[in-house]
């Protein structure tokens, strides 16, 4: 799989996980890489972050440690997608 195709697949799956985990009812379909998350989506509170992390771990087969993440990880759709892509490549 080419790098660009891999990134698009990860982005698509991250959006699906966001939509499901935050009960966005399809709203994520309008999201772009620049769409702000933390502080912009009322659904993304501290409990939802935990749910989102565990769902990403299960969906992608990742282990995400507390020191792997900070507020910038969840600042935009793009930053979250880049984080997941980097974890998958490691």
N, C-alpha and C positions, 0 to 999 in steps of 0.2 A: 504494500500500500504506500502510495506517495505521501510525503509529509503534508502537503496541502489537504489532501483527502482525509488523512488522519485527523488533522486539526478541525476540519469541518465536521467530521463524525463526533469528535469529542465535544465540540461546541453544541451540536444538535442534542447530544445526550445530556449535557449540563443543563441546557434549557428545559429538557423534559423532566429532569430531576428537580429543578427549581419549581416548575409548574406543579408537579405532583406534591413535593414536600411542603410547599407553601400554600397549597390549595388555591392556585391562581386562576383556575378554570379557563385555561387557554390564553391568558394574558401574555404569557412569555413568548407567544408567536410574534409579537410586535417588538420584542427586545432586540437590541443590537449590542455589539461589543461595548459601546459607550454607555449603555443603560446603567444608571447607578442602582446599587442594591442596598447596602447597609446605610441606614439613615434615610433612605428614599422610599423603601417598601415597608409599609406598616406591618406587613406579615412577617418580615424578617427581624424578629426580636431575638433575645438571647436564647430562648428555648428552641426557636426555629433554627438557629445556627447549629445547635447540637444535633437536631434532627437532620439537617442538611448534610452535616459532616458524616454522620453514620450512614445516611443513604448513599452518599458519594463513595464511601468506603465499600459498601456492599455492591453497588452497581459496577464499580470499576476494579474491584479487588485490591483496593489500596489500604494502607495503614497510615492514618494521619495522626501525628503526635501533636500535643498542645504547642510545642515549640516550633512546629512547622508553619503555624498560621498566626496572622495578626489581622488587624482591622483592614489593612490594604488588600488582603486576600479576597475579601468580600466587598470591595469598594465598587466594582463594576462587573458586568457579565464577562467582559474580556479578562479582567484580572483573575476571576475565578476559573475561567476556562484555561488560562495560561498556567495557573497553579496545578490544575488536574493534569494537563498535558505534561508538565515538568515532572510530576510524581510518577506518571506512567512511563516516562522515558528513563527514569532513574533506575 
